[in-house]
Amino acid sequence: MRLIIVSGLSGSGKSVALDMLEDLDYYCVDNIPAGLLPGFIEYTVRTSETPYLRTAVGVDVRNRPEDLAEVPGLVHSLRNSGVGCELLFLRADNETLLKRFSETRRRHPLSRDGIGLQEALEQEQRLLAPLANAADLTVDTSRLSVHELRELIRERVVERKDAGPALLFQSFAYRHGVPDDADFVFDARALPNPYWDRALRDLTGRDEAVANFLDGQDEVAHFFGDIRDFIERWLPSLVRSNRSYLTIAVGCTGGQHRSVYLAEKLAAHFSGRHGQALIRHRDLTSRRHE
């Protein structure tokens, strides 16, 4: 059996994630009381005549704090009993969450008399901290559209191969902030910048001319080698500690040239070597994707 526990901040996209899992033939139950999880799993795995081999359950802040605190221990116990259990946690920055609640005019589950939205968000983060800290995969949805989140769930969660961890190589622009869901962050801003070559300025790290420029720089080759060797060295230890997902973020000033090039090259190197290798360019505009 494979069980995915979906949790996260209100407004971060939990319903979208569960809907996608349901579309991909998972049996999904939303907002289950965390205290009922052991009984639910006992029924779906051991008691039912037709066990649900792929199940996803949503657990949110409407649970009692003491029940939420028990979820990480339950995940550990399930794994020891042979159930393939993973904890997925969705989050977004406060500005994005405030905007989403304003646009949808929905009420935060912790909002009540005397408690405003900002305070409710802060309280929710504290209550869900045990799950956030224990998550196998954390996804920051601040810059993701609904379609991008659905595709990410399909690629990173549903299609993850058991042969190894799911690696995501993500480029980003420092001007837009460091990704909160990255496990490792590497800063490529010290490398030669194709932006200062007018012939390369409007291109991206996916373009051959930019790749040729960066291929010819010794600093770039050394930087790539250092990241590659670091991942090669520590990935086996991470796998032994039951890490199923790893997000490696590489940033540069604009998220257009150096970081994109390095993310593409790293993904090409690791693809098929240790499991699944995916690429995401967080801050490339739609025009640059064309």
C-alpha positions in Angstrom: 0.0 0.0 0.0 1.1 3.6 -0.6 -0.4 6.2 1.6 0.2 9.9 1.1 -0.7 12.3 3.9 -1.4 15.7 2.4 -1.2 18.7 4.8 -0.2 22.3 4.7 -1.3 25.9 5.2 -4.9 26.9 4.3 -4.9 28.5 0.8 -1.7 26.7 -0.2 -3.4 24.2 -2.6 -4.2 21.1 -0.5 -7.5 20.6 -2.3 -5.8 20.9 -5.7 -3.3 18.3 -4.7 -6.0 15.9 -3.4 -8.1 16.4 -6.5 -5.1 15.6 -8.7 -4.3 12.5 -6.7 -8.0 11.4 -7.1 -7.8 12.0 -10.8 -4.8 9.6 -10.8 -6.7 6.8 -9.2 -5.9 7.4 -5.5 -8.7 6.8 -3.0 -8.8 10.3 -1.3 -10.3 11.3 2.0 -10.1 15.0 2.9 -10.1 16.6 6.4 -9.9 13.3 8.3 -9.5 13.7 12.1 -5.8 12.7 12.7 -6.8 10.7 15.7 -8.8 8.4 13.4 -5.9 7.7 11.0 -4.8 4.4 12.7 -8.3 3.0 12.5 -8.7 4.2 9.0 -5.5 2.6 7.9 -6.3 -0.6 9.7 -9.5 -0.8 7.7 -8.2 0.1 4.3 -5.1 -2.2 4.6 -6.0 -5.1 6.7 -9.7 -5.4 7.2 -11.2 -4.5 3.8 -11.8 -7.4 1.4 -10.4 -5.2 -1.4 -7.6 -3.1 0.1 -7.1 0.4 -1.2 -3.5 0.1 -2.5 -3.1 3.8 -3.2 -4.7 6.2 -0.7 -4.3 9.9 0.1 -5.7 11.6 3.1 -5.9 15.4 3.9 -5.0 16.5 7.4 -5.3 20.2 8.3 -5.3 22.6 11.1 -8.9 21.9 12.1 -7.5 18.9 14.1 -6.7 19.0 17.7 -3.1 20.2 18.4 -2.3 17.0 20.3 -3.5 14.9 17.4 -1.4 16.8 14.9 1.7 16.3 17.0 1.2 12.5 16.8 1.2 12.4 13.0 5.0 12.2 12.5 5.2 9.3 14.9 2.4 7.6 13.1 4.2 8.0 9.8 7.3 6.4 11.3 5.3 3.5 12.7 3.5 2.8 9.4 6.8 2.6 7.6 8.2 0.2 10.1 5.1 -2.0 9.5 5.6 -2.1 5.8 3.2 0.6 4.6 4.7 3.0 2.1 3.7 6.3 3.9 4.8 9.8 2.8 4.0 13.2 4.2 3.5 16.0 1.7 3.3 19.5 3.1 2.2 22.5 1.0 3.0 26.1 2.0 3.0 29.6 0.5 4.3 33.0 1.7 2.1 35.2 3.8 1.6 37.8 1.0 0.4 35.1 -1.4 -2.0 33.5 1.2 -3.4 36.9 2.1 -4.1 37.6 -1.6 -5.7 34.3 -2.2 -8.1 34.6 0.8 -8.9 38.2 -0.4 -9.6 37.0 -3.9 -11.8 34.0 -2.9 -13.4 35.7 0.1 -13.2 32.5 2.0 -12.8 32.4 5.8 -9.7 31.0 7.3 -10.5 28.0 9.5 -8.9 29.6 12.6 -10.6 33.0 12.0 -13.1 34.0 14.6 -14.1 36.9 16.7 -11.1 38.9 17.7 -8.6 37.0 15.5 -7.7 38.5 12.1 -6.4 36.7 9.1 -2.8 37.5 9.7 -2.9 36.2 13.2 -4.8 33.1 12.1 -2.0 32.4 9.5 0.6 32.8 12.2 -1.2 30.5 14.6 -1.7 27.9 11.8 2.0 27.8 11.1 2.8 27.1 14.8 0.2 24.4 15.0 1.3 22.6 11.8 5.0 22.9 12.6 5.4 19.2 13.6 4.1 18.1 10.2 6.1 20.7 8.3 9.3 19.6 10.1 8.6 16.0 9.4 7.5 16.3 5.7 9.1 14.1 3.1 8.3 16.7 0.5 7.6 20.4 1.0 6.2 22.4 -1.9 6.1 26.2 -1.9 3.1 27.1 -4.1 3.6 30.9 -4.0 4.6 31.1 -7.6 2.7 28.0 -8.9 -0.5 28.2 -10.9 -3.1 25.5 -10.3 -2.0 23.7 -13.5 1.7 23.8 -12.5 0.8 22.4 -9.0 -1.2 19.6 -10.6 1.7 18.8 -12.9 4.2 18.9 -10.0 2.1 16.4 -8.0 1.9 14.1 -11.0 5.6 14.2 -11.8 7.2 14.3 -8.3 4.7 12.3 -6.2 2.7 9.9 -8.4 5.3 9.0 -11.0 8.2 8.8 -8.5 10.1 5.6 -9.1 11.0 3.4 -6.1 14.5 2.8 -7.5 15.7 6.0 -6.0 14.9 9.5 -4.7 13.1 12.1 -6.8 15.5 14.8 -7.6 14.3 18.3 -8.6 16.9 20.8 -9.9 15.4 24.2 -9.7 16.7 27.5 -11.0 15.7 30.8 -9.5 16.4 34.5 -9.4 17.8 36.0 -6.1 15.9 39.2 -6.9 12.7 37.2 -6.2 13.9 35.4 -3.1 15.3 32.1 -2.2 12.9 29.1 -2.6 11.6 28.0 0.8 11.2 24.4 -0.2 14.8 23.8 -1.3 16.9 21.3 0.5 20.2 22.7 -0.8 20.8 26.1 -2.3 23.8 27.1 -4.5 24.7 30.7 -5.5 25.9 31.1 -9.0 26.1 34.9 -9.0 29.9 34.8 -8.8 30.2 33.2 -12.2 30.6 35.0 -15.5 27.3 36.5 -16.6 26.1 36.1 -20.2 23.7 39.1 -19.6 26.6 41.5 -20.2 27.0 40.1 -23.8 24.3 41.9 -25.8 24.1 39.0 -28.2 23.2 36.7 -25.3 21.2 39.0 -23.1 17.7 38.0 -24.4 18.5 34.3 -24.5 18.3 31.8 -21.7 20.5 29.0 -20.2 18.6 26.6 -22.4 19.9 28.2 -25.6 23.0 26.7 -27.3 24.8 30.1 -27.6 24.5 30.7 -23.8 25.6 27.1 -23.1 28.6 27.4 -25.4 29.6 30.7 -23.6 29.3 29.1 -20.1 31.0 25.8 -21.3 34.1 27.9 -22.1 34.4 29.3 -18.6 36.7 27.4 -16.1 34.9 28.9 -13.1 31.6 27.4 -14.4 33.1 24.0 -14.9 34.6 24.0 -11.4 31.3 25.2 -9.9 29.3 22.5 -11.7 31.8 19.9 -10.6 31.6 21.0 -6.9 27.8 20.7 -6.9 27.8 17.4 -8.8 30.4 15.9 -6.4 28.6 17.2 -3.3 25.3 15.5 -4.4 27.1 12.3 -5.4 28.9 12.2 -2.0 25.8 12.8 0.2 23.0 11.3 -1.8 23.5 7.7 -0.5 23.4 8.9 3.1 20.2 10.8 2.4 18.6 7.7 0.8 19.6 5.6 3.9 17.8 8.1 6.1 14.6 7.5 4.0 14.7 10.7 2.0 12.5 10.1 -1.0 12.7 13.7 -2.4 15.5 16.2 -2.8 15.2 19.7 -4.2 18.5 21.3 -5.3 18.1 25.0 -6.1 20.6 27.0 -8.1 20.2 30.8 -8.1 21.6 33.7 -10.1 20.7 37.4 -10.3 17.9 37.1 -12.8 17.2 33.4 -13.0 17.7 33.4 -16.7 21.2 32.3 -17.7 23.6 30.8 -15.3 21.2 29.1 -12.9 19.1 27.7 -15.8 22.1 26.3 -17.5 23.4 24.6 -14.3 20.0 23.2 -13.5 19.7 21.7 -17.0 23.2 20.3 -16.9 22.8 18.8 -13.4 19.5 17.2 -14.3 21.1 15.7 -17.4 23.9 14.3 -15.4 21.8 12.7 -12.7 18.9 11.5 -14.9 18.7 7.7 -14.6 21.7 7.4 -12.2 20.0 7.6 -8.9 16.3 7.7 -9.7 14.1 10.5 -11.2 15.6 13.8 -12.1 13.3 16.7 -12.9 13.8 20.4 -13.8 11.9 23.5 -12.8 12.8 27.1 -13.8 11.0 29.1 -11.3 11.6 32.6 -12.6 11.8 32.2 -16.4 9.0 34.2 -18.0 6.6 32.5 -20.4 8.3 34.4 -23.2 11.6 32.8 -22.4 10.0 29.3 -22.3 9.0 29.6 -26.0 
